Amino acid sequence: MTTRDLDLLTAACDPATFGRGNEDVYDESYRKAVKMDASNFSVQLDLGSSGLMGTIEDQLLRGESQKMYIRPEPYKLNVYGNYRSWCLPSCLVLYRCIREGKDSFFKAHKDTPRGTDMLGSLVVVYPTPHEGGELVLRHKGHEWKFDANGLTSSRPSPSLVYIAFYSDIEHEVLKVTSGHRATVTYNLYLVDPASRPGASTVAPDLKDASNLQVALRKLLESPEFLPDGGTLGFGLVHLYPVTFGMKLQKMISYLKGEDADIYRACRELGLQPSLQMIYSDEESGPKYGIMLNEIIHEPCYDFQNAGETYGDALVRELGGVPVNKVEGAELNRSYWVSEDGGEETGEFISWVSPFNERNRLQDVTLAYGNDFSVGYIYCSPCMIVRVAAAIDRM
């Protein structure tokens, strides 16, 4: 593709906006690029016959989701680059004025959830010469840099480069200082194989899940580990699109990465993990919360009686379980208070992976995304697992 071709493509695009709450925003201090919606372009790349989707499914599907397959849906064509100010002749049907596009970029953001079945994104980078434009991904304090131009510039023939990642991963496009960075982005959705005749389930690498299962089995076989039984808690690390009123167990098939590994390991050891959110109850104190298996507005006072705390209402109306944070030596454990409030009948939740601020609702209306909010929110629940007494585990 010549520079003139890329200029024509750029001229056919619109300024790239981004989502901030329930509106599309154009702000070149946060995102500077041009885009074309999927309804206005087509690509010849056949993701299925190329074998690319099989590779992506092998890497992204874990746990219960391995019984699914991934459906890619074209989303956007984007051009980041050093495009010039110019106009197409008025005799053409298409007429665009493009301003100076030097040093295009897109600051850190997460993909806007567009359905509870949305798993991730696929970005295909075309072999157009450019400098800069690295894609930086961040998660759990780690950072990865994906340099598509560096991967293709030394190859003897033009090559496509791709990267697929979970939609809740924060990512950023660094400045394109010269040339054009042209990409097509696909949204990736989980689909039940029953809807695709002849489809087979994916058999991903189970190494991580197996290692976790071995470690957990050793603990369960030890009579010194929770001798009287107890409750384990895992703070999940990924965010998941949900809607208000949704039961969390519906998320089981959508668990990603290490979250799916934990669930699979527990199930294969005969345990019954459940997904829970812990809602704060500031009326009862900053260390007090309610554990619930449903997504609700926080706070939600619609069913609260006069003189009743928010937490009391959740317990009475929705079957929530009071949880009290423990300080000092038990900082990594939360106290599960019985219905009558008696600590002597309570039970510790021992957090294997810590509960933290990620394990709270995150309304995308308060965050930056690649599109405006469409009625979904992100959440990262906890996984709660009951463990029998040592004598019953033998």
C-alpha positions as MATLAB code, in Angstrom:
seq = 'MTTRDLDLLTAACDPATFGRGNEDVYDESYRKAVKMDASNFSVQLDLGSSGLMGTIEDQLLRGESQKMYIRPEPYKLNVYGNYRSWCLPSCLVLYRCIREGKDSFFKAHKDTPRGTDMLGSLVVVYPTPHEGGELVLRHKGHEWKFDANGLTSSRPSPSLVYIAFYSDIEHEVLKVTSGHRATVTYNLYLVDPASRPGASTVAPDLKDASNLQVALRKLLESPEFLPDGGTLGFGLVHLYPVTFGMKLQKMISYLKGEDADIYRACRELGLQPSLQMIYSDEESGPKYGIMLNEIIHEPCYDFQNAGETYGDALVRELGGVPVNKVEGAELNRSYWVSEDGGEETGEFISWVSPFNERNRLQDVTLAYGNDFSVGYIYCSPCMIVRVAAAIDRM';
ca = [
       0.000    0.000    0.000;
       1.489    3.325   -1.076;
       1.590    6.503    0.958;
      -1.086    7.896   -1.353;
      -3.293    4.866   -0.645;
      -2.853    5.376    3.086;
      -3.702    9.058    2.711;
      -6.903    8.121    0.861;
      -7.789    5.598    3.574;
      -7.143    8.181    6.249;
      -9.273   10.737    4.435;
     -12.187    8.299    4.367;
     -12.060    7.938    8.152;
     -13.613   10.031   10.888;
     -11.880   11.501   13.944;
     -11.554    8.769   16.576;
     -13.626    9.395   19.668;
     -13.610    7.390   22.886;
     -16.118    6.519   25.559;
     -16.399    8.539   28.730;
     -19.527    7.539   30.564;
     -22.601    7.459   28.361;
     -21.197    9.683   25.656;
     -18.655    9.683   22.868;
     -15.926   12.253   23.450;
     -13.484   13.771   20.971;
     -10.430   14.964   22.856;
      -7.037   14.964   21.143;
      -5.287   15.278   24.492;
      -6.432   11.724   25.260;
      -6.797   10.092   21.856;
      -5.485   11.331   18.532;
      -6.297    9.078   15.566;
      -8.926    8.393   12.917;
     -11.345    5.466   12.669;
     -13.865    3.742   10.434;
     -16.809    1.752   11.773;
     -17.238   -1.901   10.805;
     -20.295   -1.102    8.680;
     -18.110    0.930    6.321;
     -15.270   -1.469    5.523;
     -14.542   -5.117    4.778;
     -11.347   -7.163    4.949;
     -10.277  -10.222    2.953;
      -8.630  -11.909    5.930;
     -10.547  -15.094    6.817;
      -9.807  -15.619   10.491;
     -11.330  -19.099   10.543;
      -9.568  -20.700    7.579;
      -6.271  -19.061    8.500;
      -6.183  -21.081   11.731;
      -5.802  -17.895   13.746;
      -8.973  -18.350   15.781;
      -7.895  -21.846   16.809;
      -4.636  -20.436   18.125;
      -6.438  -17.675   20.017;
      -8.933  -20.121   21.536;
      -6.071  -22.340   22.723;
      -4.588  -19.389   24.598;
      -7.620  -17.520   25.932;
     -10.106  -20.247   26.839;
      -9.717  -21.782   30.267;
     -11.960  -23.530   32.780;
     -15.616  -23.863   31.844;
     -15.100  -21.515   28.903;
     -13.043  -24.204   27.172;
     -16.401  -25.760   26.295;
     -17.145  -22.665   24.217;
     -15.696  -21.214   21.054;
     -14.854  -17.605   20.185;
     -16.751  -15.568   17.626;
     -14.804  -12.571   16.254;
     -16.830   -9.525   15.273;
     -15.187   -6.677   13.285;
     -15.316   -3.502   15.342;
     -13.110   -0.679   14.074;
     -10.463    0.199   11.550;
      -8.018    2.677   13.057;
      -5.206    4.714   11.565;
      -2.608    6.313   13.802;
      -0.064    8.285   11.890;
       1.607   11.327   10.499;
      -1.198   12.231    8.098;
      -1.374   15.678    6.504;
      -3.951   18.448    6.251;
      -5.604   18.092    2.867;
      -8.956   17.733    1.119;
     -10.221   15.268   -1.440;
     -11.552   16.940   -4.624;
     -15.164   18.010   -4.299;
     -16.107   16.045   -7.429;
     -15.752   12.815   -5.472;
     -18.691   11.452   -3.524;
     -16.547   11.232   -0.409;
     -15.247   14.534    0.912;
     -13.108   14.884    4.016;
     -10.787   17.456    5.506;
      -8.086   15.858    7.666;
      -6.078   17.894   10.114;
      -2.459   17.341   11.048;
      -2.132   13.901   12.637;
       1.461   13.908   13.806;
       2.203   11.916   16.960;
      -1.092   10.014   17.090;
      -1.757    8.031   20.287;
      -4.406    6.636   22.638;
      -3.825    6.917   26.377;
      -4.430    4.055   28.809;
      -7.962    2.615   28.753;
      -9.954   -0.611   29.005;
     -12.291   -1.906   26.329;
     -15.892   -0.984   26.962;
     -17.915   -4.124   27.812;
     -20.498   -4.751   25.108;
     -22.122   -7.879   26.547;
     -21.695  -10.387   29.349;
     -20.289  -12.811   26.761;
     -17.535  -10.431   25.635;
     -14.183  -12.070   26.312;
     -11.539   -9.892   24.735;
     -10.165   -8.087   21.713;
      -8.126   -9.030   18.682;
      -5.996   -6.363   17.016;
      -4.608   -7.107   13.551;
      -1.789   -4.745   12.557;
      -1.180   -4.283    8.831;
       2.361   -4.026    7.395;
       2.331   -0.274    6.845;
       5.678    1.434    7.569;
       5.651    3.476   10.746;
       7.740    4.371   13.763;
       6.410    4.166   17.302;
       2.840    3.105   17.991;
       3.755    0.275   20.359;
       0.816   -1.257   22.209;
       1.463   -1.376   25.957;
      -0.610   -3.730   28.118;
      -0.772   -3.582   31.929;
      -2.252   -5.982   34.456;
      -1.587   -6.752   38.140;
       1.445   -4.462   38.221;
       3.043   -6.041   35.141;
       3.613   -4.369   31.788;
       4.140   -5.773   28.286;
       5.077   -3.851   25.128;
       3.944   -5.123   21.726;
       5.970   -3.626   18.856;
       4.249   -4.713   15.637;
       6.516   -2.651   13.388;
       9.615   -4.170   14.969;
       8.240   -7.660   14.324;
       7.519   -7.066   10.613;
      10.160   -4.575    9.459;
      12.919   -7.219    9.201;
      10.809   -9.781    7.327;
      11.476  -10.262    3.587;
       7.768  -10.060    2.676;
       4.830   -8.108    4.158;
       3.290   -9.871    7.146;
       0.259   -9.307    9.325;
       0.815   -9.161   13.073;
      -1.877   -9.802   15.663;
      -2.382   -9.625   19.395;
      -5.370  -10.924   21.370;
      -6.039  -10.051   25.001;
      -8.810  -10.048   27.587;
     -11.050   -6.991   27.367;
     -10.399   -5.865   30.959;
      -6.641   -5.516   30.379;
      -5.548   -1.881   30.453;
      -3.787   -0.925   27.220;
      -2.298    2.141   25.574;
      -1.098    3.061   22.069;
       2.149    5.036   22.253;
       2.843    7.908   19.868;
       3.275    7.142   16.174;
       6.049    9.541   15.217;
       6.143    8.769   11.469;
       4.282    6.734    8.880;
       0.871    5.130    9.357;
      -0.144    2.470   11.882;
      -3.226    0.794   10.374;
      -5.165   -1.770   12.409;
      -8.462   -3.650   12.402;
      -9.895   -4.511   15.815;
     -12.312   -7.356   16.481;
     -14.443   -7.886   19.571;
     -14.221  -11.493   20.775;
     -17.373  -13.153   22.122;
     -17.871  -16.524   23.803;
     -20.389  -18.758   22.038;
     -21.873  -22.112   23.004;
     -20.663  -24.772   20.513;
     -24.237  -26.099   20.283;
     -25.011  -23.068   18.143;
     -22.342  -24.076   15.617;
     -22.952  -27.602   14.217;
     -19.841  -29.738   14.034;
     -17.863  -27.510   16.371;
     -15.483  -29.210   18.780;
     -14.447  -28.065   22.229;
     -11.014  -26.600   22.820;
      -8.421  -28.508   24.826;
      -6.128  -25.777   26.216;
      -2.861  -26.281   28.050;
      -3.824  -27.279   31.596;
      -0.347  -26.926   33.105;
      -1.179  -23.933   35.315;
      -4.416  -25.494   36.546;
      -2.635  -28.807   37.239;
       0.071  -27.137   39.329;
      -2.572  -25.337   41.367;
      -4.561  -28.529   41.779;
      -1.503  -30.411   43.061;
      -0.739  -27.677   45.604;
      -4.337  -27.481   46.771;
      -4.606  -31.274   47.058;
      -1.536  -31.351   49.325;
      -3.181  -28.814   51.609;
      -6.443  -30.723   51.749;
      -4.607  -33.966   52.524;
      -2.858  -32.371   55.494;
      -4.742  -32.895   58.792;
      -3.196  -29.632   60.037;
      -4.880  -27.570   57.307;
      -8.261  -26.329   58.559;
      -8.667  -29.370   60.850;
     -12.227  -28.383   61.720;
     -13.061  -27.284   58.205;
     -13.498  -23.711   57.066;
     -13.865  -21.334   54.146;
     -11.300  -20.312   51.556;
     -11.519  -17.034   49.668;
      -9.918  -16.136   46.349;
      -9.939  -12.535   45.178;
     -10.253  -12.828   41.396;
      -7.894  -10.797   39.240;
      -9.915  -10.174   36.063;
     -12.877   -7.879   35.464;
     -16.088   -9.248   33.938;
     -19.010   -7.489   32.202;
     -22.251   -7.848   34.138;
     -25.686   -6.257   34.390;
     -27.620   -5.303   37.515;
     -29.744   -8.158   38.832;
     -27.460  -10.800   37.338;
     -26.709  -13.923   39.404;
     -22.952  -14.373   39.671;
     -23.012  -18.109   38.992;
     -23.858  -17.219   35.386;
     -20.289  -15.938   35.125;
     -18.730  -19.381   35.628;
     -18.454  -20.022   31.877;
     -16.842  -16.611   31.360;
     -13.969  -16.934   33.850;
     -10.591  -16.021   32.368;
      -6.958  -16.957   32.886;
      -5.910  -17.776   36.438;
      -9.481  -17.214   37.682;
     -10.618  -20.115   35.493;
      -7.657  -22.198   36.709;
      -8.724  -21.733   40.342;
     -12.309  -22.723   39.596;
     -11.267  -25.809   37.624;
      -8.805  -26.949   40.299;
     -11.456  -26.653   43.018;
     -14.070  -28.519   40.998;
     -11.701  -31.357   40.124;
     -10.969  -31.801   43.838;
     -14.668  -32.164   44.583;
     -15.100  -28.680   46.044;
     -18.050  -26.413   45.270;
     -16.782  -22.872   44.605;
     -19.278  -20.014   44.401;
     -18.881  -16.456   43.151;
     -19.716  -13.636   45.575;
     -19.515   -9.852   45.735;
     -18.802   -8.111   49.038;
     -20.748   -4.869   49.363;
     -19.704   -2.249   51.880;
     -22.139   -1.091   54.568;
     -20.836    2.245   55.787;
     -23.839    2.676   58.085;
     -22.598   -0.238   60.166;
     -18.962    0.835   59.992;
     -16.151    0.925   57.401;
     -15.017   -2.615   58.246;
     -18.422   -4.167   57.770;
     -19.803   -5.646   54.561;
     -22.351   -8.014   53.060;
     -21.469  -10.990   50.873;
     -24.012  -11.576   48.101;
     -24.191  -13.721   44.952;
     -26.028  -11.082   42.922;
     -25.115   -7.819   41.202;
     -27.046   -4.912   42.697;
     -26.789   -1.144   42.654;
     -24.484   -0.026   45.453;
     -26.039    1.432   47.504;
     -29.605    0.244   46.870;
     -32.090    1.472   49.436;
     -35.315    0.585   47.637;
     -36.149   -2.271   50.014;
     -34.744   -0.761   53.220;
     -37.151   -0.405   56.140;
     -37.173    2.577   58.478;
     -34.448    2.285   61.105;
     -32.797   -0.563   59.243;
     -29.225   -0.413   57.977;
     -28.403   -1.099   54.350;
     -26.605   -4.282   55.382;
     -29.565   -5.525   57.425;
     -31.808   -5.035   54.393;
     -29.479   -7.056   52.149;
     -29.427   -9.893   54.681;
     -33.209   -9.901   55.164;
     -34.287   -9.361   51.561;
     -31.586  -11.024   49.460;
     -30.002  -13.558   51.786;
     -26.703  -11.714   52.139;
     -24.074  -12.856   54.625;
     -22.480  -10.288   56.991;
     -18.693  -10.076   56.739;
     -16.443   -8.231   59.164;
     -12.852   -7.307   58.331;
     -10.286   -8.420   60.896;
      -7.305   -6.255   61.756;
      -3.821   -7.106   63.004;
      -2.602  -10.675   62.683;
      -5.738  -11.687   60.825;
      -5.435   -8.991   58.172;
      -5.633  -11.564   55.379;
      -8.821  -13.068   56.795;
     -12.371  -11.772   57.058;
     -14.685  -12.857   59.823;
     -17.945  -14.345   58.683;
     -20.493  -13.306   61.294;
     -23.427  -15.637   61.971;
     -27.009  -14.473   61.532;
     -27.396  -13.761   65.239;
     -24.148  -11.813   65.317;
     -22.416  -14.204   67.696;
     -18.699  -14.387   66.996;
     -18.394  -17.740   68.750;
     -20.426  -19.337   65.947;
     -18.716  -17.439   63.157;
     -16.178  -18.674   60.664;
     -12.998  -17.211   59.207;
     -12.636  -16.732   55.475;
      -8.972  -17.483   54.816;
      -7.939  -15.516   51.740;
      -5.634  -17.560   49.518;
      -5.382  -14.666   47.081;
      -6.220  -11.341   48.711;
      -9.471   -9.452   48.529;
      -8.752   -5.925   47.295;
     -10.275   -2.908   45.611;
     -10.495   -4.781   42.305;
     -13.120   -7.007   43.900;
     -15.694   -4.240   43.826;
     -18.099   -2.985   41.192;
     -16.523   -0.683   38.638;
     -19.065    1.323   36.699;
     -17.677    2.006   33.226;
     -19.530    5.314   33.211;
     -16.714    6.559   35.437;
     -13.886    5.198   33.292;
     -12.303    5.726   29.896;
     -13.051    3.129   27.232;
     -12.784    2.649   23.497;
     -16.516    3.413   23.174;
     -19.285    4.820   25.337;
     -21.056    2.672   27.913;
     -23.821    0.432   26.597;
     -25.407   -0.617   29.885;
     -22.822   -2.999   31.307;
     -20.491   -2.645   34.249;
     -17.261   -4.405   35.135;
     -16.922   -6.431   38.302;
     -14.320   -8.744   39.789;
     -15.997  -11.000   42.337;
     -14.559  -13.300   44.970;
     -14.583  -17.073   44.807;
     -15.682  -18.677   48.076;
     -14.980  -22.363   48.745;
     -16.239  -24.400   51.715;
     -13.782  -27.033   52.989;
     -14.866  -29.996   55.133;
     -13.132  -31.007   58.373;
      -9.882  -32.945   57.971;
     -11.450  -36.220   59.143;
     -14.059  -35.957   56.378;
     -11.469  -35.190   53.695;
      -9.556  -38.424   54.146;
];
